[in-house]
Amino acid sequence: LEAIRQIQTCLRLERRRRHIKRRQFHLQGTIGSSPHVWTRIHGRKDDEGTEDKNNDEEDEGNSGMLQSVTVQKVDDTDDTFVPRWRTKLFAMECVRRIFFLVADKPEHFDLILAQGKSAEGDFLVFNLNALVRMAFSVATSEVEPLRPVGVAAMKDIVELFGKAGDPDYDNHLLLELYQAQIKSALTPAFEAESIPSATAAACPALVSFVTSNLITDEKGIGKMLNLLFGLFDHLGKLNYRSYNERATTMVQLSVLSSLASLYSHSCTSGGQKFFAFIEPHIPRLKKQWLNLLRDYAVIKTQNKPTQKNYNAHFFNSGTVDAVTDYYLAAWPSVLLACSSLVGTHYWEEKESPSDNGDVAVDEKENFVLLLGLALFSLVDSEQAQHTSLSLKALAHLLGSKYIQQDLVPHVMFKEIADTIKSSLEMGTPDIKLEVMNLIQKLASTVPPQYFDNSSGEGLLYDLLGMTMGVLAFYIPQLFPERQATPVKTLAKSVQDDGTIKELQSAAVGAISAFPALFNSSMRSKYGPTLIYILVKVCEISTENPQLGFLVSPTSEALKNLTKFEGAEWEEIVDQVLVHILEIIRRSRMASATLLPVLFSVLTDMNHSQSKKHLHQTVIASLIEILDLKDAKLSVVVMTGIRSIVTASISRGDQDLKDISGRLIRELSSHVLFQLQELGNVQQRSGITDAEDLNLATEFVRFLVLAQTIAPPPSQPALLSVVLPSLVSLLRPQSKNAIHDLSLQILMKLAQTQTAEFKVELLKLADKERIALETSIKQTMIQQQAAQQAAVATERKPLTLDFSKYSK
């Protein structure tokens, strides 16, 4: 009879499990529309029943570990079997599965977004309280095998909901309300009595919690991190052999990979405050990280006899197969952290011999180890999920000083380039973005001497081809004749995606960095192509609002082209000027963006007598812009000319002085004509438009500048033009900003060129002379009144009566 009862119990349990298994298949299809239903179902599995502590202990065989687990009494008359701890475990895993299924829908994890779309359905964030409660109860359960999955679920909650703001409190996060539950769920896992699987799960969860900015005070951050640093300080003494041999490896690798993630986060702009906590441990961390990577390299690349003879740091030959998964989970973050150390003083510090007799390894050998692992992961199909991280590590490595040495010959670099190209062709936009960042870093850090031969030129050509391929694909307007339908569709579907925008910006940045690596022959060969791309991107971005974010980086790239020297490069810069002028004449919309670039190139380029025709083309284009009578464009032209004059004076460059003087002479008549028109408008109705006021101000400054830099013999003639123009802008009866500016400049001219000013003043018409005299008198009266008011305010009446002291 007892055997029959046991069989019946097992059958009921199996039916229950099959029923929940069927729910899991249904889960994936309905979670998007009704997540609260599944949260309530699986949450009920966690809450049902209480363990009977008087029941006998049974060995459930949890991954080879002997765990004490209580079971519940079974009512033979009840067809619904009360779930055991395995059912609870399965229910919590289903909750984590829910997170995975809706991870790409931000409204599920942001209360503000969810409230805006509440009419469209239910969202997980509405059930955040229940989710935290479930994860907390499982993480602190008396049943030890449940704790790791509870801790892992708490980590998911922190990572997914950690950035959600609280709509009721500005500048506060939603999860701040649950800090106590999160800390209480994680802290027990670091106690000595905790099972190793819970400790291993708690290490990355603690880093996620600390770096989520839920804890704002440094003492609280330090207190939590000390739990992790405490494990690291006793890393070599950790021993969980009462469970099994691989448990120690599992915890050790979890500690090292979690600290690697913390270090990588501390190197970002938003995580610098964590660097002070981890900085004292970096020398020892570097050594242990390298030990972990050496172990992983042996496991992945060497045969069994070699593994047996290898003096491993975190495993033994009998547990290789059992611990491989732990290494697979730990090495990516460790590789990135170690790679970011390359080039710092921490990397240069010599390793001290270890206690087990290992010889200290030279940093060059360590560099080769990191480079090999990064490349191995890129070609290993089993590690495809780590491609992005490996590319980041590769960017750190190839951007270091070791690329200057013989460690990376051109043959090896060619293989690296081929590997990167394969990742670029097969990868997602995220992978392409990392490739562009890698190429941009290479172009900006590798010394030009590395590529200064035929094989180096071939390497640059490969990198340049990858970059141009990305630009042609994600900015198809560059090469409209090559545009295909899939490209059009993709470009329209991702135009608002942040990753694509970052990818486009990174590609433009990489293109602009290449000229620094070119020698004279490469510049003459590839320079025109780069210039065409940059100018074309600038034109496209000014006309397409969706690409407007590319205007600034492209403009800066065009400005930087003038810093290179050489006769061949001067011709290329001249081509830049010609292309810019063509676009300015063709598109008024692009003019406002490209005019500053034009003046920047004019300021920095080499001017010689052979470029008179080019100068005349520039002057003709500027006159056309002034004739458009567009106030904004005219202001840009006036500002640009003043910047050229200022640069010529500060540098003492005679060629630049000549071209600036020529610009002023050619444009003065046009400026004077438009200034007189503005004066007529002011005389009839007054200037009220802010743009017109600004333009008139710039015109006045231009004329004064023209009179200032003119040679002494020409100053009286120019003054005869400037003086009447300024007087015509005076309006004593209705003063404004133009009136004040004109009068101020006239007064200055009267002081600096007194004799010439008097001569020209006598030539003015009576009406104009009266306007000037009246304006000066009004100004003097106002100044006297202001002085008297200031003196009056300084006088203080006596408050003491002295009459009683008369006798």
Phi, psi and omega in degrees: 000320178297321179295322179296317178300318179297320179295318179297320178299314180297321180295316178299316179298319181293320177297321179297317181292320178296324179296315179292326178297320176296325177298325182297319178295321178290335182302314186296332183275339187240358185295326184298327185264333184217069180292332183296329180297312182289325177297319180292320181298308183286331174295325179294327178296329181283331186266344188290130170073166175230147181288140176269108186287351179272353180290159179289151176281143177231148179271110181271358176062050183281097177054038177082000181261142176273111183243138176276117184227131177270150180243164183258152176290146182249126176274113185297336181274353183262119180286340180264106183286131178292128188296141174276185183294332178292325177294320176297319179298316180295322179295319179292324176294327175294322177298318177294327177296325177300315178304316183294322185289334182245018184297334182269011180242097187297336181295341177286343187237009179229115186295325180294315177294320182295320179295328177288338180244022185299334180288342183275347180153191182265152182225151184299326184297336176292341181250023184299321180300315180293322180295315178296319180297317179297312181298320179295315182295323179286320181294333181252019182295152175288341177275108189300320181296344179281336190297316181302319181289329175293318177296318179297321178294323177295322176298317177300318181296316181296316183289324184276321183258359188296332182265359182287128178278156178270116182294340181274343182224116181295144176062029175231151181264152184295323184285354177300334179292341187245022180300319183298315179296321181294314179298317181294332179283329184269322188302315182300335182291345180262003176284157184296331183277354184291149177287150185297325181295325177290320178296316180297324179285331184283334183298305177294330178295321179294319179296319178297320180293315183292319183278359179277359179067021174285332176260122186260331183272144183294327179296318178295320178296313180297323180296318179290317182292333178297334174298318180284318179294330176298319175295320181294322180298334179246032185301316182287344182262357179297135183210116178238037185292344176293341175266293173192172187288330184278349181297320179297315178300319181301315181289317181300314181291327177294320178297313183293318180291326178292318177292329175295318177296321178295317180295316179299321178292325181290344179272354178271166182295329182270357184238018184296335182292343180274348184295324181298330180284323185265344185303318180297339184264356187300315180303316179287326178296317179303315181297314182289324177298316179295322176300317179298316182292326176295317177302314182296321180297321178293318181297320186276335189242346186251157180279176185299314179301320179293320177298325181291324181275351182283137179274085186288158181259328186231014177203172172234169187299336182279346183244017184302308183296327184285331185259359182301319180297325178295319178294320179299327180280334188265326191295327184299311181293326178292320178298317180295317180295316179296319181295324179289343175283337183298130181095349177267169180290339176294325181288328183285340181297135181287143176282141174270147180302140182280168182293334183272011174092004179293145178274140179298139184260138178294149183295334178293320177294322176296322177299316179297322177300311181296317180297318179296318180293321179297316179290322180298321180291332180287331181261351180272114182297334180288343182252024184300330181290346180256015183299315182299315180294321179295323178293323176297317177298319180296325177296320177296318185290311183285344176270007181266178182289344184289345176289343179280343185263185183277007180293330182236082177291170184298328179296316179292320179297325177298318177295321177298316180298319178296320179295317178297321180296321178297318177296324181293319183287326185261349189275169175278174176304327177297318179293317178299323178297317179295324177296317180294321177297322178296313180295320179297320179291320177300314183293335184262348184241329182289133180294144182300334182297336181296331183253010188274055172197182186295317179292323176295323177297323177296322177295316177298322179298320178297314180295320179295322178296320177298315182295315180294326177297319178295316179298317180295329183279318186262351169231074188296343179293345179297318182231076186297333181289340181259003186289129179248163183299315179301325180294317178301314182298316181295316182299324180284328185281339183244015188295335180258004182282131183296325180295320180294320178296318177296322179296316179296318179295319180295322178294319176297318178297321178294317179300318183289341181273343184296319184305332180294337181268348185279142166274183186299320181290322179293323180295319179290334182275315186255346183303311180303323179295315180298319180295318178301316182296313183295316180294319180294318177297320178298318179295314181298317184291331178285332182266344181245108183301331181291342178249017183299334180293347179273351184298310184297308180297325180291319178299317179295323178296319178294322179296323183287347181293341184278354185277350180273149184251166179120146182297321181295321182289330176299320178296323179294319178297321176300322177295323176303315181298317180296316180297317180297317179297321178298317181292320180298318179291331185273329187226115176292328181296323181282343185297316182300328180277319187273341179299316175301323177296319179301312181291328176295316178295318178299323182291323188262344183284165179275124181255129178221172182296335182288352184254021180299321180296320178295319178298319180295325177295320178296315181298317179298320179293320179293323177296319177300320180293317178297323181290343175292339181057039173267114187301317183296314181293321179296322177297318179298320179296312180299317180296319180296319180294319178297324178294324177293316179298315180299318179295321180295324179289315182292326182273338186069029182274112184292320179298319178292325176297320181296314181291324178293321177296322179294320177300317182293317181297317184289328186263349185301315182298321179292320179295316180298318180297314181290328177293321177295322177297317177298322177296320178295320178296319179295322181293326182279311188227355182082141180272118180245341183284131182296323179295319178294320176299316179296320180295316179299320177299315180294322178297316179298315178299322179298314181295320178295320178297319178299319180289329183288316185272356180293146177298151184309318180297334184266349185297317178298320180295320180289326178295327178294342176266319185289317185300308179299327181294318180290321180295326181294343180269357180282133177224085184300327184286326182226081185287148176213190184297322180293319177301312182296318180295316180297316180295320179299317180291322178298317179297322179292319178296324180295329180278323184275329182229065189299310184296312181296324181296318181295320180298313181289331180294324179292339180278347183289154175291158183302319182298317181291320180294322178295319179299319179294314181298318180298317180297319179294316180299316180298322180293316180296319178298317179296320179294318178297319179296321179294322178293317179297320178296322179294320179293321181296322180288335179283331180287130181244126180293149178285136180256350182265131180272113182269358185297329182285350178260012185292328181236000000 
